[in-house]
Amino acid sequence: MKKTMGSLAAIAGVFAIAGSAHAFSPENVECIAPANPGGGWDFTCRSVGKILYDLKLVPEPVKVTNMPGGGGGVAFGYVVGKRNDDANLLVAASTATTSRLATNQFAGLTADQVRWVASLGADFGVIAVSKDAPYKNLGDLMAAVKADPDKIAFGGGSAVGGWDHLKILIVAKAAGITDARSVKYVSFNSGGKALTQLLGNHVQAVTGDVSEIKGQLAAGNVRALAVLSPERLSTDPDIPTAREQGFDAIGANWRGFYLPKDVSDDVHQSWGKIMAKLYESEDWKKAMEANGLAPFYNGGAQFDDFVRQNIADIEQLSKDVGLLK
């Protein structure tokens, strides 16, 4: 998957585009998290919403609305059908969003039906088990999958074919498992729900993102077997990478926002400027570090191009593992 890392030049470009006088000023901003509380989209809305208000980039606290269903499809369809010109509506998005668009899981809806604002960070994938699980490393777990796939269920916060599902398939492919359909995956409405099922011993492992397991990891309730990053994360240096354990598996989940399609160019550019200011703030840098996010900025036309390439890459991966024809 191509990664378009942010730069000061790119951010400066956003400011240049949005530097002229604008009539738009956000008010009564709402952020839709397309999942239950506790997952990555919920984190995105709540953390960014708080910082937007703390920095006085918006005049009132941001209202967060959880709208689970269809792996984000319910929220996507709601925005397209009922809020398509709401300038004060943000919707949390991520690689999970583009993976579902790539695999046609949003009932014919497409990336062109919304306006992409910016990505503000990347959350690397992680494979975790409960603290009492017999699997001490990723090799142990994948050996168990090979020996008896029916006995190992992976829980995740995306639908079948979504990003959490694709992450474990990336690992399985690196482990030499040729039949992607033999890997048992159970879909939940959020990463938080998947973790609850893991702690209740209803699934044997979870495939999620680092930010989703932070709380349970700190509490000692789960053990992270591998992070799907090229190198160990400075924020979580004790989690080994899949690569260092012999599995060439990388999975980065960008986090950002989209707007309704029919907002004006002025609104789109103004939100881009606001997000660029937030990205450069010390508050956001601290939030990224505290939640295991890596710097990953895209904005404006560059982000449109990135989203389309992201969808094309995931579509190809889905074909490679037999989820799409």
Contacts in CASP RR format, 6 or more apart in sequence:
PFRMAT RR
TARGET T0000
AUTHOR 0000-0000-0000
METHOD contacts of the structure
MODEL  1
MKKTMGSLAAIAGVFAIAGSAHAFSPENVECIAPANPGGGWDFTCRSVGK
ILYDLKLVPEPVKVTNMPGGGGGVAFGYVVGKRNDDANLLVAASTATTSR
LATNQFAGLTADQVRWVASLGADFGVIAVSKDAPYKNLGDLMAAVKADPD
KIAFGGGSAVGGWDHLKILIVAKAAGITDARSVKYVSFNSGGKALTQLLG
NHVQAVTGDVSEIKGQLAAGNVRALAVLSPERLSTDPDIPTAREQGFDAI
GANWRGFYLPKDVSDDVHQSWGKIMAKLYESEDWKKAMEANGLAPFYNGG
AQFDDFVRQNIADIEQLSKDVGLLK
1 250 0 8 1.000
1 251 0 8 1.000
1 252 0 8 1.000
1 310 0 8 1.000
1 313 0 8 1.000
1 314 0 8 1.000
1 317 0 8 1.000
2 306 0 8 1.000
2 309 0 8 1.000
2 310 0 8 1.000
2 313 0 8 1.000
3 122 0 8 1.000
3 252 0 8 1.000
3 296 0 8 1.000
4 298 0 8 1.000
4 302 0 8 1.000
4 305 0 8 1.000
4 306 0 8 1.000
5 295 0 8 1.000
5 296 0 8 1.000
5 297 0 8 1.000
6 295 0 8 1.000
6 296 0 8 1.000
6 297 0 8 1.000
6 298 0 8 1.000
7 297 0 8 1.000
10 297 0 8 1.000
10 298 0 8 1.000
10 299 0 8 1.000
10 302 0 8 1.000
11 276 0 8 1.000
11 279 0 8 1.000
11 280 0 8 1.000
11 297 0 8 1.000
14 118 0 8 1.000
14 272 0 8 1.000
14 273 0 8 1.000
14 275 0 8 1.000
14 276 0 8 1.000
14 299 0 8 1.000
14 300 0 8 1.000
15 273 0 8 1.000
15 276 0 8 1.000
17 269 0 8 1.000
17 273 0 8 1.000
17 300 0 8 1.000
18 269 0 8 1.000
18 270 0 8 1.000
18 272 0 8 1.000
18 273 0 8 1.000
18 276 0 8 1.000
19 273 0 8 1.000
22 266 0 8 1.000
22 269 0 8 1.000
22 270 0 8 1.000
23 266 0 8 1.000
24 87 0 8 1.000
24 264 0 8 1.000
24 266 0 8 1.000
24 267 0 8 1.000
24 270 0 8 1.000
25 59 0 8 1.000
25 270 0 8 1.000
26 57 0 8 1.000
26 58 0 8 1.000
26 59 0 8 1.000
26 87 0 8 1.000
26 88 0 8 1.000
26 270 0 8 1.000
26 271 0 8 1.000
26 274 0 8 1.000
27 58 0 8 1.000
27 59 0 8 1.000
27 60 0 8 1.000
27 88 0 8 1.000
28 60 0 8 1.000
28 63 0 8 1.000
28 88 0 8 1.000
29 49 0 8 1.000
29 52 0 8 1.000
29 58 0 8 1.000
29 60 0 8 1.000
29 62 0 8 1.000
29 63 0 8 1.000
29 88 0 8 1.000
29 89 0 8 1.000
29 90 0 8 1.000
30 62 0 8 1.000
30 63 0 8 1.000
30 64 0 8 1.000
30 65 0 8 1.000
30 86 0 8 1.000
30 88 0 8 1.000
30 89 0 8 1.000
30 90 0 8 1.000
31 45 0 8 1.000
31 48 0 8 1.000
31 49 0 8 1.000
31 62 0 8 1.000
31 63 0 8 1.000
31 64 0 8 1.000
31 65 0 8 1.000
31 89 0 8 1.000
31 90 0 8 1.000
31 91 0 8 1.000
31 92 0 8 1.000
31 257 0 8 1.000
32 45 0 8 1.000
32 65 0 8 1.000
32 66 0 8 1.000
32 67 0 8 1.000
32 75 0 8 1.000
32 78 0 8 1.000
32 79 0 8 1.000
32 89 0 8 1.000
32 90 0 8 1.000
32 91 0 8 1.000
32 92 0 8 1.000
33 39 0 8 1.000
33 40 0 8 1.000
33 41 0 8 1.000
33 42 0 8 1.000
33 44 0 8 1.000
33 45 0 8 1.000
33 46 0 8 1.000
33 64 0 8 1.000
33 65 0 8 1.000
33 66 0 8 1.000
33 67 0 8 1.000
33 92 0 8 1.000
34 41 0 8 1.000
34 67 0 8 1.000
34 68 0 8 1.000
34 69 0 8 1.000
34 71 0 8 1.000
34 72 0 8 1.000
34 73 0 8 1.000
34 74 0 8 1.000
34 75 0 8 1.000
34 76 0 8 1.000
34 91 0 8 1.000
34 92 0 8 1.000
34 97 0 8 1.000
35 41 0 8 1.000
35 42 0 8 1.000
35 66 0 8 1.000
35 67 0 8 1.000
35 68 0 8 1.000
35 69 0 8 1.000
35 71 0 8 1.000
35 72 0 8 1.000
35 157 0 8 1.000
35 189 0 8 1.000
35 190 0 8 1.000
35 191 0 8 1.000
36 42 0 8 1.000
36 66 0 8 1.000
36 68 0 8 1.000
36 189 0 8 1.000
36 190 0 8 1.000
36 192 0 8 1.000
36 193 0 8 1.000
37 66 0 8 1.000
37 190 0 8 1.000
37 192 0 8 1.000
38 190 0 8 1.000
38 191 0 8 1.000
38 192 0 8 1.000
38 212 0 8 1.000
39 157 0 8 1.000
39 190 0 8 1.000
39 191 0 8 1.000
39 192 0 8 1.000
39 212 0 8 1.000
40 92 0 8 1.000
40 94 0 8 1.000
40 123 0 8 1.000
40 190 0 8 1.000
40 191 0 8 1.000
40 209 0 8 1.000
40 211 0 8 1.000
40 212 0 8 1.000
40 255 0 8 1.000
41 72 0 8 1.000
41 92 0 8 1.000
41 93 0 8 1.000
41 94 0 8 1.000
41 96 0 8 1.000
41 190 0 8 1.000
42 64 0 8 1.000
42 66 0 8 1.000
42 92 0 8 1.000
42 190 0 8 1.000
43 211 0 8 1.000
43 212 0 8 1.000
43 291 0 8 1.000
44 92 0 8 1.000
44 94 0 8 1.000
44 255 0 8 1.000
44 256 0 8 1.000
44 257 0 8 1.000
45 62 0 8 1.000
45 64 0 8 1.000
45 90 0 8 1.000
45 92 0 8 1.000
46 64 0 8 1.000
47 287 0 8 1.000
47 291 0 8 1.000
48 62 0 8 1.000
48 120 0 8 1.000
48 257 0 8 1.000
48 278 0 8 1.000
48 284 0 8 1.000
49 58 0 8 1.000
49 61 0 8 1.000
49 62 0 8 1.000
49 64 0 8 1.000
50 61 0 8 1.000
50 62 0 8 1.000
51 278 0 8 1.000
51 281 0 8 1.000
51 283 0 8 1.000
51 284 0 8 1.000
51 287 0 8 1.000
52 58 0 8 1.000
52 62 0 8 1.000
52 274 0 8 1.000
52 278 0 8 1.000
53 60 0 8 1.000
53 61 0 8 1.000
53 62 0 8 1.000
54 283 0 8 1.000
55 277 0 8 1.000
55 278 0 8 1.000
55 281 0 8 1.000
55 283 0 8 1.000
57 274 0 8 1.000
57 277 0 8 1.000
57 278 0 8 1.000
58 274 0 8 1.000
62 90 0 8 1.000
67 74 0 8 1.000
67 75 0 8 1.000
67 78 0 8 1.000
68 74 0 8 1.000
68 189 0 8 1.000
68 190 0 8 1.000
69 75 0 8 1.000
69 189 0 8 1.000
70 105 0 8 1.000
70 159 0 8 1.000
70 189 0 8 1.000
71 96 0 8 1.000
71 100 0 8 1.000
71 105 0 8 1.000
71 157 0 8 1.000
71 158 0 8 1.000
71 159 0 8 1.000
71 162 0 8 1.000
71 189 0 8 1.000
72 96 0 8 1.000
72 97 0 8 1.000
72 100 0 8 1.000
72 106 0 8 1.000
73 100 0 8 1.000
73 105 0 8 1.000
73 106 0 8 1.000
73 107 0 8 1.000
73 109 0 8 1.000
75 91 0 8 1.000
76 91 0 8 1.000
76 97 0 8 1.000
76 106 0 8 1.000
76 109 0 8 1.000
76 113 0 8 1.000
76 114 0 8 1.000
77 106 0 8 1.000
77 109 0 8 1.000
79 86 0 8 1.000
79 89 0 8 1.000
79 91 0 8 1.000
79 114 0 8 1.000
79 258 0 8 1.000
79 260 0 8 1.000
80 109 0 8 1.000
80 113 0 8 1.000
80 114 0 8 1.000
80 260 0 8 1.000
80 261 0 8 1.000
83 89 0 8 1.000
83 260 0 8 1.000
84 260 0 8 1.000
84 261 0 8 1.000
84 262 0 8 1.000
85 260 0 8 1.000
85 262 0 8 1.000
85 263 0 8 1.000
86 260 0 8 1.000
86 263 0 8 1.000
87 259 0 8 1.000
87 260 0 8 1.000
87 263 0 8 1.000
87 264 0 8 1.000
87 267 0 8 1.000
89 259 0 8 1.000
89 260 0 8 1.000
90 117 0 8 1.000
90 257 0 8 1.000
90 258 0 8 1.000
90 259 0 8 1.000
90 271 0 8 1.000
91 114 0 8 1.000
91 257 0 8 1.000
91 258 0 8 1.000
91 259 0 8 1.000
92 255 0 8 1.000
92 256 0 8 1.000
92 257 0 8 1.000
93 116 0 8 1.000
93 255 0 8 1.000
93 256 0 8 1.000
93 257 0 8 1.000
93 258 0 8 1.000
94 123 0 8 1.000
94 163 0 8 1.000
94 253 0 8 1.000
94 254 0 8 1.000
94 255 0 8 1.000
94 256 0 8 1.000
95 163 0 8 1.000
95 252 0 8 1.000
95 253 0 8 1.000
95 254 0 8 1.000
95 310 0 8 1.000
95 314 0 8 1.000
96 157 0 8 1.000
96 158 0 8 1.000
96 162 0 8 1.000
96 163 0 8 1.000
96 164 0 8 1.000
96 253 0 8 1.000
97 258 0 8 1.000
98 111 0 8 1.000
98 307 0 8 1.000
98 310 0 8 1.000
98 311 0 8 1.000
98 314 0 8 1.000
99 158 0 8 1.000
99 161 0 8 1.000
99 162 0 8 1.000
99 163 0 8 1.000
99 166 0 8 1.000
99 314 0 8 1.000
99 318 0 8 1.000
100 106 0 8 1.000
100 158 0 8 1.000
100 159 0 8 1.000
100 161 0 8 1.000
100 162 0 8 1.000
100 163 0 8 1.000
101 109 0 8 1.000
101 110 0 8 1.000
101 111 0 8 1.000
101 311 0 8 1.000
102 310 0 8 1.000
102 311 0 8 1.000
102 312 0 8 1.000
102 314 0 8 1.000
102 315 0 8 1.000
102 318 0 8 1.000
103 161 0 8 1.000
103 162 0 8 1.000
103 314 0 8 1.000
103 315 0 8 1.000
103 318 0 8 1.000
103 323 0 8 1.000
103 324 0 8 1.000
105 159 0 8 1.000
105 161 0 8 1.000
105 162 0 8 1.000
111 307 0 8 1.000
111 308 0 8 1.000
111 311 0 8 1.000
112 261 0 8 1.000
113 261 0 8 1.000
114 258 0 8 1.000
114 259 0 8 1.000
114 260 0 8 1.000
114 261 0 8 1.000
115 258 0 8 1.000
115 259 0 8 1.000
115 260 0 8 1.000
115 261 0 8 1.000
115 263 0 8 1.000
115 268 0 8 1.000
116 257 0 8 1.000
116 258 0 8 1.000
116 259 0 8 1.000
116 299 0 8 1.000
116 300 0 8 1.000
116 303 0 8 1.000
116 304 0 8 1.000
116 307 0 8 1.000
117 256 0 8 1.000
117 257 0 8 1.000
117 258 0 8 1.000
117 259 0 8 1.000
117 268 0 8 1.000
117 271 0 8 1.000
117 272 0 8 1.000
117 275 0 8 1.000
117 299 0 8 1.000
117 300 0 8 1.000
117 303 0 8 1.000
118 256 0 8 1.000
118 257 0 8 1.000
118 271 0 8 1.000
118 272 0 8 1.000
118 275 0 8 1.000
118 276 0 8 1.000
118 279 0 8 1.000
118 297 0 8 1.000
118 298 0 8 1.000
118 299 0 8 1.000
118 300 0 8 1.000
118 303 0 8 1.000
119 254 0 8 1.000
119 255 0 8 1.000
119 256 0 8 1.000
119 296 0 8 1.000
119 297 0 8 1.000
119 298 0 8 1.000
119 299 0 8 1.000
119 303 0 8 1.000
119 306 0 8 1.000
120 255 0 8 1.000
120 256 0 8 1.000
120 275 0 8 1.000
120 278 0 8 1.000
120 279 0 8 1.000
120 284 0 8 1.000
120 296 0 8 1.000
120 297 0 8 1.000
121 254 0 8 1.000
121 255 0 8 1.000
121 256 0 8 1.000
121 288 0 8 1.000
121 293 0 8 1.000
121 294 0 8 1.000
121 295 0 8 1.000
121 296 0 8 1.000
121 297 0 8 1.000
122 252 0 8 1.000
122 253 0 8 1.000
122 254 0 8 1.000
122 255 0 8 1.000
122 293 0 8 1.000
122 294 0 8 1.000
122 295 0 8 1.000
122 296 0 8 1.000
123 209 0 8 1.000
123 210 0 8 1.000
123 211 0 8 1.000
123 212 0 8 1.000
123 252 0 8 1.000
123 253 0 8 1.000
123 254 0 8 1.000
123 255 0 8 1.000
123 291 0 8 1.000
123 292 0 8 1.000
123 293 0 8 1.000
123 294 0 8 1.000
124 209 0 8 1.000
124 210 0 8 1.000
124 227 0 8 1.000
124 228 0 8 1.000
124 229 0 8 1.000
124 233 0 8 1.000
124 251 0 8 1.000
124 252 0 8 1.000
124 253 0 8 1.000
124 292 0 8 1.000
124 294 0 8 1.000
125 167 0 8 1.000
125 207 0 8 1.000
125 208 0 8 1.000
125 209 0 8 1.000
125 210 0 8 1.000
125 227 0 8 1.000
125 228 0 8 1.000
125 229 0 8 1.000
125 251 0 8 1.000
125 252 0 8 1.000
125 253 0 8 1.000
126 207 0 8 1.000
126 208 0 8 1.000
126 209 0 8 1.000
126 210 0 8 1.000
126 212 0 8 1.000
126 213 0 8 1.000
126 224 0 8 1.000
126 226 0 8 1.000
126 227 0 8 1.000
126 228 0 8 1.000
126 239 0 8 1.000
127 138 0 8 1.000
127 141 0 8 1.000
127 154 0 8 1.000
127 167 0 8 1.000
127 168 0 8 1.000
127 171 0 8 1.000
127 205 0 8 1.000
127 206 0 8 1.000
127 207 0 8 1.000
127 208 0 8 1.000
127 224 0 8 1.000
127 225 0 8 1.000
127 226 0 8 1.000
127 228 0 8 1.000
127 242 0 8 1.000
128 198 0 8 1.000
128 205 0 8 1.000
128 206 0 8 1.000
128 208 0 8 1.000
128 213 0 8 1.000
128 217 0 8 1.000
128 222 0 8 1.000
128 223 0 8 1.000
128 224 0 8 1.000
128 225 0 8 1.000
129 135 0 8 1.000
129 141 0 8 1.000
129 198 0 8 1.000
129 204 0 8 1.000
129 205 0 8 1.000
129 206 0 8 1.000
129 222 0 8 1.000
129 223 0 8 1.000
129 225 0 8 1.000
130 198 0 8 1.000
130 199 0 8 1.000
130 200 0 8 1.000
130 201 0 8 1.000
130 221 0 8 1.000
130 222 0 8 1.000
130 223 0 8 1.000
131 220 0 8 1.000
131 221 0 8 1.000
131 222 0 8 1.000
131 223 0 8 1.000
133 204 0 8 1.000
133 205 0 8 1.000
133 223 0 8 1.000
134 140 0 8 1.000
135 141 0 8 1.000
135 144 0 8 1.000
135 205 0 8 1.000
135 225 0 8 1.000
137 225 0 8 1.000
137 226 0 8 1.000
137 240 0 8 1.000
137 245 0 8 1.000
138 171 0 8 1.000
138 225 0 8 1.000
138 226 0 8 1.000
138 240 0 8 1.000
138 242 0 8 1.000
138 245 0 8 1.000
138 247 0 8 1.000
139 175 0 8 1.000
139 245 0 8 1.000
139 247 0 8 1.000
140 225 0 8 1.000
141 152 0 8 1.000
141 205 0 8 1.000
141 225 0 8 1.000
142 171 0 8 1.000
142 172 0 8 1.000
142 175 0 8 1.000
142 177 0 8 1.000
142 247 0 8 1.000
144 151 0 8 1.000
144 152 0 8 1.000
145 152 0 8 1.000
145 172 0 8 1.000
145 175 0 8 1.000
145 177 0 8 1.000
145 183 0 8 1.000
146 175 0 8 1.000
146 177 0 8 1.000
149 182 0 8 1.000
149 183 0 8 1.000
149 184 0 8 1.000
150 184 0 8 1.000
151 204 0 8 1.000
152 184 0 8 1.000
152 204 0 8 1.000
152 205 0 8 1.000
153 184 0 8 1.000
153 185 0 8 1.000
153 186 0 8 1.000
153 202 0 8 1.000
153 203 0 8 1.000
153 204 0 8 1.000
153 205 0 8 1.000
154 168 0 8 1.000
154 183 0 8 1.000
154 184 0 8 1.000
154 185 0 8 1.000
154 186 0 8 1.000
154 203 0 8 1.000
154 204 0 8 1.000
154 205 0 8 1.000
154 206 0 8 1.000
154 207 0 8 1.000
155 164 0 8 1.000
155 185 0 8 1.000
155 186 0 8 1.000
155 187 0 8 1.000
155 188 0 8 1.000
155 194 0 8 1.000
155 197 0 8 1.000
155 198 0 8 1.000
155 203 0 8 1.000
155 205 0 8 1.000
155 206 0 8 1.000
155 207 0 8 1.000
156 164 0 8 1.000
156 165 0 8 1.000
156 185 0 8 1.000
156 186 0 8 1.000
156 187 0 8 1.000
156 188 0 8 1.000
156 191 0 8 1.000
156 194 0 8 1.000
156 206 0 8 1.000
156 207 0 8 1.000
156 208 0 8 1.000
157 164 0 8 1.000
157 187 0 8 1.000
157 188 0 8 1.000
157 189 0 8 1.000
157 190 0 8 1.000
157 191 0 8 1.000
157 192 0 8 1.000
157 193 0 8 1.000
157 194 0 8 1.000
157 208 0 8 1.000
158 164 0 8 1.000
158 165 0 8 1.000
158 187 0 8 1.000
159 165 0 8 1.000
159 187 0 8 1.000
160 185 0 8 1.000
160 187 0 8 1.000
161 318 0 8 1.000
161 323 0 8 1.000
163 253 0 8 1.000
163 314 0 8 1.000
164 185 0 8 1.000
164 191 0 8 1.000
164 194 0 8 1.000
164 207 0 8 1.000
164 208 0 8 1.000
165 185 0 8 1.000
165 187 0 8 1.000
165 207 0 8 1.000
166 314 0 8 1.000
166 317 0 8 1.000
166 318 0 8 1.000
166 321 0 8 1.000
166 323 0 8 1.000
167 207 0 8 1.000
167 208 0 8 1.000
167 228 0 8 1.000
167 249 0 8 1.000
167 251 0 8 1.000
168 183 0 8 1.000
168 185 0 8 1.000
168 207 0 8 1.000
169 180 0 8 1.000
169 183 0 8 1.000
169 321 0 8 1.000
169 323 0 8 1.000
170 228 0 8 1.000
170 249 0 8 1.000
170 250 0 8 1.000
170 251 0 8 1.000
170 317 0 8 1.000
171 207 0 8 1.000
171 226 0 8 1.000
171 228 0 8 1.000
171 242 0 8 1.000
171 247 0 8 1.000
171 249 0 8 1.000
172 180 0 8 1.000
172 183 0 8 1.000
173 180 0 8 1.000
173 249 0 8 1.000
173 320 0 8 1.000
173 321 0 8 1.000
174 242 0 8 1.000
174 246 0 8 1.000
174 247 0 8 1.000
174 248 0 8 1.000
174 249 0 8 1.000
175 247 0 8 1.000
177 183 0 8 1.000
180 321 0 8 1.000
180 322 0 8 1.000
180 323 0 8 1.000
181 322 0 8 1.000
185 207 0 8 1.000
186 194 0 8 1.000
186 197 0 8 1.000
186 202 0 8 1.000
186 203 0 8 1.000
188 194 0 8 1.000
188 197 0 8 1.000
191 206 0 8 1.000
191 208 0 8 1.000
191 212 0 8 1.000
192 212 0 8 1.000
194 203 0 8 1.000
194 206 0 8 1.000
194 208 0 8 1.000
195 206 0 8 1.000
195 212 0 8 1.000
195 213 0 8 1.000
195 216 0 8 1.000
195 222 0 8 1.000
197 203 0 8 1.000
198 204 0 8 1.000
198 205 0 8 1.000
198 206 0 8 1.000
198 222 0 8 1.000
199 216 0 8 1.000
199 221 0 8 1.000
199 222 0 8 1.000
205 225 0 8 1.000
206 213 0 8 1.000
206 222 0 8 1.000
209 253 0 8 1.000
210 224 0 8 1.000
210 227 0 8 1.000
210 233 0 8 1.000
210 235 0 8 1.000
210 236 0 8 1.000
210 239 0 8 1.000
210 291 0 8 1.000
210 292 0 8 1.000
210 293 0 8 1.000
211 291 0 8 1.000
211 292 0 8 1.000
211 293 0 8 1.000
213 222 0 8 1.000
213 224 0 8 1.000
214 290 0 8 1.000
214 291 0 8 1.000
214 292 0 8 1.000
216 222 0 8 1.000
217 223 0 8 1.000
217 224 0 8 1.000
217 236 0 8 1.000
224 236 0 8 1.000
224 239 0 8 1.000
225 240 0 8 1.000
226 239 0 8 1.000
226 240 0 8 1.000
226 241 0 8 1.000
226 242 0 8 1.000
226 245 0 8 1.000
226 247 0 8 1.000
226 249 0 8 1.000
227 233 0 8 1.000
227 236 0 8 1.000
227 239 0 8 1.000
227 240 0 8 1.000
227 241 0 8 1.000
227 242 0 8 1.000
228 241 0 8 1.000
228 242 0 8 1.000
228 249 0 8 1.000
228 250 0 8 1.000
228 251 0 8 1.000
228 252 0 8 1.000
229 241 0 8 1.000
229 250 0 8 1.000
229 251 0 8 1.000
229 252 0 8 1.000
229 294 0 8 1.000
230 241 0 8 1.000
230 243 0 8 1.000
230 250 0 8 1.000
231 241 0 8 1.000
232 239 0 8 1.000
232 240 0 8 1.000
232 241 0 8 1.000
232 244 0 8 1.000
233 239 0 8 1.000
233 292 0 8 1.000
233 294 0 8 1.000
235 289 0 8 1.000
235 290 0 8 1.000
235 292 0 8 1.000
236 292 0 8 1.000
242 248 0 8 1.000
242 249 0 8 1.000
242 250 0 8 1.000
243 249 0 8 1.000
243 250 0 8 1.000
252 294 0 8 1.000
252 296 0 8 1.000
254 296 0 8 1.000
254 298 0 8 1.000
254 310 0 8 1.000
255 293 0 8 1.000
255 296 0 8 1.000
257 271 0 8 1.000
257 275 0 8 1.000
259 267 0 8 1.000
259 268 0 8 1.000
259 271 0 8 1.000
268 300 0 8 1.000
272 299 0 8 1.000
272 300 0 8 1.000
275 299 0 8 1.000
276 297 0 8 1.000
276 299 0 8 1.000
278 284 0 8 1.000
279 297 0 8 1.000
287 293 0 8 1.000
288 294 0 8 1.000
288 295 0 8 1.000
298 306 0 8 1.000
315 324 0 8 1.000
318 324 0 8 1.000
319 325 0 8 1.000
END
